[in-house]
Amino acid sequence: MRFRIGEAAVLISSFLLITLSPRVLQAQTNVPAGTITTDTTWDLAGSPFILSGSVQVAANVTLTIAAGVMVKFSSLAPRLDVLGQLVADGTAQPITFTSFTDDANTAWGPIAFNAGASGLIKNAVLRFGGFKVGGVTPVPMVHIATGNSLVSVTNNTLTNSLTSAVLVTGAGTTPTISGNTISANSVGISGNSSGPPRENAGQTAWAVAS
């Protein structure tokens, strides 16, 4: 079979295009320790988001985590502190919060809603969080200490926490906690003696912290 020069050039160009084209790699966003000071969205295109240190959402600032996003916490067990608002709604596609290795070899926590904070975690999977360090108060996966009723944790799956899946503390802290599937945790939901929130319909676990 004979090829004219023009045809050979086309064949060689096509071969080089196929063999030298870069491979498509999964995106990844490394989030350094620090404070988020402007409204921010972690979208699916940047997933997974890996926290290399503790991150704080400043007061009057909203962090939105889009449906389908995975958030991993580095092996240093950093935390996500919310002073403003956290919106994590996985209704369209579940959001995942997990350890760096996505197994029990590493841990993380907490997602902490601090005094005056607000927000929601909805239709998400939270796993392999919570940890204990000798002589230090155990850290839950989710800690709600807002002093208000502006946080909701609904329709999530919370599993494999070494401590509480959810800890509620502080006078006036009355979040909405309902419809969650809670299993394989050291404790399901715990609250301090100052008055844990009412147990909402559909909740599957409840324990009062000493």
Wavefront OBJ file of the C-alpha trace (Angstrom):
o trace
v 0.000 0.000 0.000
v 1.339 3.416 -0.971
v 0.805 6.625 0.998
v 1.242 10.029 -0.475
v 3.279 12.508 1.602
v 0.198 14.459 2.671
v -1.603 11.331 3.860
v 1.448 10.161 5.820
v 1.700 13.537 7.547
v -1.927 13.313 8.630
v -1.413 9.795 10.008
v 1.712 10.811 11.940
v 0.001 13.900 13.367
v -2.988 11.827 14.499
v -0.690 9.280 16.172
v 1.214 11.982 18.050
v -2.031 13.621 19.165
v -3.291 10.332 20.632
v -0.049 9.265 22.298
v 1.003 12.659 23.664
v -2.365 13.892 24.909
v -2.321 14.419 28.710
v -4.287 12.020 30.872
v -7.288 13.521 32.634
v -6.680 13.462 36.379
v -9.207 13.899 39.174
v -9.254 17.413 40.577
v -8.124 18.074 44.125
v -8.111 21.255 46.192
v -5.803 21.628 49.165
v -7.210 23.993 51.773
v -4.514 25.477 54.025
v -5.065 26.361 57.659
v -6.565 29.795 58.088
v -9.740 31.868 58.118
v -12.300 32.180 55.327
v -13.198 35.881 55.312
v -15.441 36.154 52.236
v -18.426 34.105 51.089
v -16.974 30.964 49.510
v -18.260 27.918 47.640
v -16.490 24.581 47.451
v -17.850 23.191 44.198
v -17.795 19.764 42.612
v -15.113 20.726 40.101
v -12.589 21.151 42.923
v -13.503 18.019 44.860
v -12.097 16.506 46.967
v -11.234 19.400 49.283
v -8.443 18.384 51.652
v -7.983 20.425 54.823
v -4.294 20.482 55.636
v -4.945 22.401 58.841
v -7.789 23.828 60.894
v -10.067 26.183 58.962
v -12.366 28.833 60.408
v -15.398 30.442 58.759
v -15.468 34.019 60.034
v -18.549 35.683 61.503
v -20.965 37.039 58.873
v -19.367 34.802 56.226
v -20.981 31.794 54.505
v -19.166 28.667 53.368
v -21.295 26.684 50.923
v -20.344 23.098 50.128
v -21.966 21.959 46.905
v -23.771 18.664 46.425
v -21.491 15.737 45.606
v -18.347 17.276 47.110
v -16.004 15.209 49.281
v -14.206 16.930 52.151
v -11.205 15.163 53.662
v -9.334 16.153 56.795
v -5.577 15.613 56.889
v -3.942 13.120 59.219
v -3.264 15.981 61.665
v -6.970 15.814 62.590
v -7.837 19.456 61.817
v -11.208 21.025 62.507
v -13.701 23.194 60.662
v -14.832 26.006 62.965
v -17.940 27.939 61.993
v -18.481 31.390 63.447
v -20.617 32.487 60.504
v -22.696 30.088 58.416
v -22.094 26.645 56.909
v -24.436 25.389 54.198
v -23.811 21.760 53.228
v -26.863 20.479 51.346
v -26.343 17.181 49.566
v -29.927 16.717 48.437
v -28.967 16.493 44.753
v -25.955 14.259 45.509
v -24.636 13.375 48.982
v -21.744 15.360 50.426
v -19.052 13.323 52.187
v -16.951 14.337 55.190
v -14.276 11.781 55.978
v -10.764 11.168 57.239
v -7.716 11.621 55.023
v -7.455 7.885 54.360
v -11.231 7.376 54.401
v -10.845 4.672 57.014
v -10.181 4.266 60.737
v -6.422 4.796 60.373
v -6.917 8.565 60.546
v -9.523 10.762 62.232
v -10.846 14.295 62.201
v -13.136 16.692 63.966
v -15.046 18.483 64.768
v -17.193 20.495 62.449
v -17.891 23.035 65.174
v -20.786 25.481 65.131
v -19.604 28.044 67.660
v -21.479 30.780 69.553
v -23.810 32.690 67.257
v -23.180 30.459 64.230
v -25.843 29.039 61.950
v -26.190 26.588 59.109
v -27.144 23.118 58.041
v -25.716 19.723 57.222
v -28.241 17.838 55.128
v -28.088 14.614 53.126
v -24.425 14.100 53.867
v -22.242 11.178 54.914
v -19.954 11.784 57.897
v -17.552 8.977 58.764
v -14.286 8.091 60.500
v -14.245 11.245 62.628
v -14.025 11.988 66.315
v -10.902 11.183 68.257
v -9.500 10.842 71.743
v -6.133 12.119 72.923
v -4.842 11.161 76.336
v -5.984 13.610 78.999
v -7.923 15.735 76.472
v -11.706 15.985 76.203
v -12.881 13.652 73.409
v -13.604 15.455 70.138
v -16.873 14.609 68.326
v -17.532 14.689 64.587
v -20.043 17.543 64.916
v -20.122 19.951 67.864
v -23.003 22.415 68.152
v -22.531 25.135 70.771
v -24.303 28.084 69.197
v -26.604 29.201 71.993
v -29.394 29.403 69.412
v -31.690 27.234 67.272
v -30.186 28.153 63.900
v -28.427 24.864 63.097
v -29.989 21.763 61.573
v -28.473 18.316 61.066
v -30.954 16.300 59.036
v -31.168 13.195 56.860
v -27.489 12.355 57.197
v -25.551 9.134 57.730
v -23.091 9.376 60.628
v -20.855 6.374 61.181
v -17.612 5.170 62.727
v -16.918 8.037 65.115
v -14.458 7.161 67.861
v -16.474 9.480 70.126
v -19.865 11.178 69.743
v -21.321 11.559 66.293
v -22.943 14.811 67.459
v -22.298 16.736 70.677
v -24.629 19.566 71.725
v -23.542 21.959 74.484
v -24.335 25.371 75.892
v -27.402 27.074 77.287
v -29.949 27.934 74.624
v -28.477 25.571 72.029
v -31.493 23.847 70.455
v -30.649 22.573 66.983
v -32.928 20.539 64.758
v -31.595 16.983 64.596
v -33.819 14.576 62.708
v -33.983 11.813 60.153
v -30.360 10.764 60.564
v -28.975 7.237 60.383
v -26.441 6.841 63.176
v -24.429 3.645 63.604
v -21.079 2.209 64.713
v -20.192 5.270 66.792
v -18.913 5.284 70.352
v -21.931 7.479 71.186
v -24.741 8.621 68.924
v -25.815 12.078 70.094
v -24.714 13.523 73.399
v -25.555 16.696 75.274
v -24.245 18.303 78.420
v -26.053 18.487 81.734
v -27.081 22.113 81.145
v -29.879 20.824 78.973
v -29.508 18.792 75.799
v -31.936 19.579 72.962
v -35.177 17.767 72.545
v -34.946 14.529 70.641
v -36.494 15.095 67.252
v -38.716 12.618 65.472
v -36.843 10.054 63.435
v -33.592 10.257 65.376
v -32.039 6.849 65.867
v -29.695 7.346 68.805
v -29.500 9.396 71.970
v -27.177 9.506 74.943
v -26.553 12.162 77.568
v -22.966 13.064 78.269
v -21.832 12.938 81.866
l 1 2 3 4 5 6 7 8 9 10 11 12 13 14 15 16 17 18 19 20 21 22 23 24 25 26 27 28 29 30 31 32 33 34 35 36 37 38 39 40 41 42 43 44 45 46 47 48 49 50 51 52 53 54 55 56 57 58 59 60 61 62 63 64 65 66 67 68 69 70 71 72 73 74 75 76 77 78 79 80 81 82 83 84 85 86 87 88 89 90 91 92 93 94 95 96 97 98 99 100 101 102 103 104 105 106 107 108 109 110 111 112 113 114 115 116 117 118 119 120 121 122 123 124 125 126 127 128 129 130 131 132 133 134 135 136 137 138 139 140 141 142 143 144 145 146 147 148 149 150 151 152 153 154 155 156 157 158 159 160 161 162 163 164 165 166 167 168 169 170 171 172 173 174 175 176 177 178 179 180 181 182 183 184 185 186 187 188 189 190 191 192 193 194 195 196 197 198 199 200 201 202 203 204 205 206 207 208 209 210
